Amino acid sequence: MDQLTASKWDRAAKSFDLMNGVGSELRWGAAKKNLFADMQGRILFLAVGTGLDIQYFPPGQQIIGIDISGEMIARATPRAEAYPGKMQVTQMDVHELPYPDAHFDQIYTSCTFCSVPEPVKGLQALHRVLKPGGTLGMFEHTGSGLFPFNLMLHLMTSLSRALGPEMNRPTVVNVQQAGFEVTSITNHYLDVVRSIRAVKGALISPPQHGS
């Protein structure tokens, strides 16, 4: 467990709902609900935080929510218990997932990979536990390719990284480097706030000689 990162988000948990529970959710709620509408099968939700996103999950799903912060999990637990389906939340580091290979049908993230310390390694860990053909759905703040926003986000990151997120991460490139095939990108605010959908390519058996 990355204790430094866990402690950082433990501190953030105290004011997380105040900072994110009204304006941010009103602005991005519809986009998140649209992304999560495709949930089915055995689902892993990474960085559940205080559970603000649970309100946008379709009912009747089987979901495991994880977060590196124990304080975040404590605040998410009542929301998980009230979810109209099966949802379990637990403290866990994405870099140390205990699940077997090809365990989940789908994985979702929400404003997560701006904060994972080693994003490509974290995405590779998700790739490992996702079934071949399984899907990854992400709602993320990313770096921008547009001037002056790319410069602004770069400058903001020097300050924001101490509180948690890095504002200039090339998340789409990181997803591809981790082995996923990106199937769609929906921009919600310029190219800075995005829904990213990706798939883990199915394993292809080598041709059998003589067949």
C-alpha positions as CSV (number, residue, x, y, z in Angstrom):
1,M,0.0,0.0,0.0
2,D,1.3,3.4,-1.0
3,Q,0.9,5.1,2.4
4,L,1.9,8.5,1.2
5,T,-0.9,8.6,-1.4
6,A,-3.3,7.0,1.0
7,S,-2.6,9.7,3.6
8,K,-3.0,12.5,1.1
9,W,-6.5,11.3,0.2
10,D,-7.4,10.6,3.8
11,R,-6.9,14.3,4.4
12,A,-8.8,15.2,1.3
13,A,-11.8,13.0,2.4
14,K,-12.8,15.5,5.1
15,S,-13.8,18.2,2.6
16,F,-14.3,16.1,-0.5
17,D,-18.1,16.2,-0.5
18,L,-18.1,20.0,0.1
19,M,-15.8,20.6,-2.8
20,N,-17.3,18.1,-5.2
21,G,-20.8,17.3,-4.1
22,V,-22.8,20.1,-5.7
23,G,-21.4,22.1,-8.6
24,S,-19.2,19.4,-10.1
25,E,-21.9,16.7,-9.8
26,L,-24.5,19.0,-11.4
27,R,-22.2,19.8,-14.2
28,W,-20.9,16.3,-15.0
29,G,-23.7,14.1,-13.7
30,A,-25.4,13.5,-17.0
31,A,-22.1,12.5,-18.7
32,K,-21.3,10.1,-15.9
33,K,-24.8,8.5,-15.9
34,N,-24.5,8.0,-19.7
35,L,-21.1,6.3,-19.3
36,F,-22.2,4.1,-16.4
37,A,-25.4,3.1,-18.2
38,D,-23.5,0.3,-20.0
39,M,-22.7,-1.5,-16.7
40,Q,-23.2,-5.3,-16.8
41,G,-21.6,-8.4,-15.4
42,R,-18.9,-8.4,-12.7
43,I,-17.7,-4.8,-12.3
44,L,-14.7,-3.1,-10.7
45,F,-15.1,0.6,-9.9
46,L,-11.7,2.2,-9.2
47,A,-11.3,5.2,-6.8
48,V,-14.9,5.2,-5.4
49,G,-14.0,8.1,-3.2
50,T,-16.8,9.1,-0.9
51,G,-19.3,7.4,-3.2
52,L,-20.7,10.4,-5.0
53,D,-20.8,8.6,-8.3
54,I,-22.9,5.7,-6.9
55,Q,-26.1,7.8,-7.5
56,Y,-25.4,7.5,-11.3
57,F,-25.0,3.7,-11.4
58,P,-27.9,1.7,-13.0
59,P,-29.7,-0.5,-10.4
60,G,-29.2,-4.2,-10.0
61,Q,-25.5,-4.4,-10.8
62,Q,-22.7,-6.4,-9.1
63,I,-20.0,-3.9,-8.2
64,I,-16.8,-3.8,-6.2
65,G,-15.6,-0.3,-5.4
66,I,-12.1,0.3,-4.3
67,D,-10.1,3.3,-3.0
68,I,-6.6,3.7,-1.6
69,S,-8.0,5.9,1.2
70,G,-9.6,4.3,4.3
71,E,-11.3,7.6,5.1
72,M,-12.9,7.7,1.6
73,I,-14.1,4.2,2.0
74,A,-15.7,5.0,5.4
75,R,-17.7,7.8,3.8
76,A,-18.6,5.7,0.8
77,T,-19.9,2.7,2.8
78,P,-23.4,4.1,3.6
79,R,-23.9,5.1,0.0
80,A,-22.8,1.6,-1.2
81,E,-25.1,0.0,1.3
82,A,-28.0,2.0,0.0
83,Y,-27.3,1.1,-3.6
84,P,-30.1,-0.9,-5.2
85,G,-27.9,-3.8,-6.2
86,K,-24.9,-5.6,-4.8
87,M,-22.0,-3.3,-4.0
88,Q,-19.0,-3.8,-1.8
89,V,-16.4,-1.1,-1.0
90,T,-12.9,-1.8,0.3
91,Q,-9.6,-0.1,0.7
92,M,-7.1,-1.2,-2.0
93,D,-4.2,0.1,-4.0
94,V,-4.6,-0.3,-7.8
95,H,-1.0,-1.3,-8.0
96,E,-1.6,-4.3,-5.7
97,L,-4.9,-5.8,-7.0
98,P,-5.4,-9.2,-5.4
99,Y,-7.8,-10.5,-8.1
100,P,-6.9,-13.2,-10.5
101,D,-6.3,-12.6,-14.2
102,A,-9.4,-12.0,-16.3
103,H,-11.7,-11.7,-13.3
104,F,-13.9,-8.7,-14.2
105,D,-16.3,-8.1,-17.1
106,Q,-16.0,-4.3,-16.9
107,I,-13.9,-1.7,-15.1
108,Y,-14.9,1.9,-14.6
109,T,-13.0,5.0,-13.3
110,S,-14.1,8.5,-12.5
111,C,-11.6,11.4,-12.2
112,T,-9.0,8.8,-11.1
113,F,-6.0,8.6,-13.5
114,C,-5.1,12.2,-12.9
115,S,-4.0,11.0,-9.4
116,V,-2.7,7.5,-9.7
117,P,1.1,7.8,-9.0
118,E,2.1,5.5,-11.8
119,P,-0.7,5.7,-14.3
120,V,0.5,3.3,-16.9
121,K,1.3,0.6,-14.3
122,G,-2.1,1.2,-12.7
123,L,-3.8,0.8,-16.1
124,Q,-1.8,-2.4,-16.8
125,A,-3.0,-3.8,-13.5
126,L,-6.6,-3.1,-14.6
127,H,-5.8,-4.7,-18.0
128,R,-4.6,-7.9,-16.2
129,V,-7.8,-8.4,-14.1
130,L,-10.2,-7.6,-17.1
131,K,-11.5,-10.4,-19.2
132,P,-10.5,-10.5,-22.9
133,G,-13.1,-8.5,-24.7
134,G,-14.0,-6.7,-21.5
135,T,-14.5,-3.0,-21.5
136,L,-12.9,0.0,-19.6
137,G,-15.1,3.1,-19.1
138,M,-13.4,6.3,-17.8
139,F,-14.6,9.7,-17.0
140,E,-11.4,11.7,-16.7
141,H,-9.7,15.1,-16.6
142,T,-6.8,15.0,-19.0
143,G,-4.1,17.1,-20.5
144,S,-5.0,19.3,-23.5
145,G,-3.6,19.6,-26.9
146,L,-5.0,23.1,-27.3
147,F,-3.1,26.3,-26.6
148,P,-3.3,28.0,-24.2
149,F,-5.1,25.3,-22.2
150,N,-2.1,23.0,-22.4
151,L,0.2,25.6,-20.9
152,M,-2.4,26.5,-18.2
153,L,-2.8,22.9,-17.2
154,H,0.9,22.4,-17.1
155,L,1.3,25.4,-14.8
156,M,-1.7,24.3,-12.6
157,T,-0.2,20.9,-12.1
158,S,2.8,22.3,-10.2
159,L,0.3,23.3,-7.5
160,S,-2.5,20.8,-7.8
161,R,-0.2,17.7,-7.5
162,A,0.4,18.5,-3.8
163,L,-3.4,18.2,-3.2
164,G,-3.9,15.1,-5.4
165,P,-4.6,15.5,-9.1
166,E,-2.2,16.3,-11.9
167,M,-4.0,18.3,-14.6
168,N,-1.8,17.5,-17.6
169,R,-1.8,13.7,-17.8
170,P,-1.9,12.2,-21.4
171,T,-4.5,9.7,-20.2
172,V,-5.6,8.5,-23.7
173,V,-2.0,7.7,-24.6
174,N,-1.5,6.0,-21.2
175,V,-4.6,3.8,-21.8
176,Q,-3.1,2.7,-25.2
177,Q,0.4,2.1,-23.7
178,A,-1.2,-0.2,-21.1
179,G,-2.5,-2.5,-23.9
180,F,-6.1,-1.3,-24.4
181,E,-7.7,-0.5,-27.6
182,V,-9.5,2.9,-27.4
183,T,-12.9,2.6,-29.0
184,S,-14.4,6.1,-28.4
185,I,-13.6,9.4,-26.8
186,T,-16.3,11.9,-26.0
187,N,-15.2,15.4,-25.1
188,H,-17.4,17.1,-22.5
189,Y,-15.3,20.3,-22.1
190,L,-12.9,21.0,-24.9
191,D,-10.4,18.1,-24.8
192,V,-9.9,18.4,-21.0
193,V,-12.9,16.5,-19.6
194,R,-13.6,13.3,-21.4
195,S,-15.4,10.0,-21.4
196,I,-13.0,7.3,-22.7
197,R,-14.2,3.8,-23.7
198,A,-11.7,1.1,-24.4
199,V,-11.5,-2.7,-24.7
200,K,-9.1,-5.4,-23.9
201,G,-8.5,-7.3,-27.1
202,A,-9.6,-10.9,-27.1
203,L,-6.8,-13.5,-27.1
204,I,-6.4,-15.1,-30.5
205,S,-5.3,-18.7,-30.6
206,P,-2.5,-19.5,-33.1
207,P,-3.6,-21.4,-36.2
208,Q,-3.4,-25.2,-35.9
209,H,-1.2,-26.8,-38.6
210,G,-3.0,-29.4,-40.7
211,S,-6.5,-28.1,-39.8
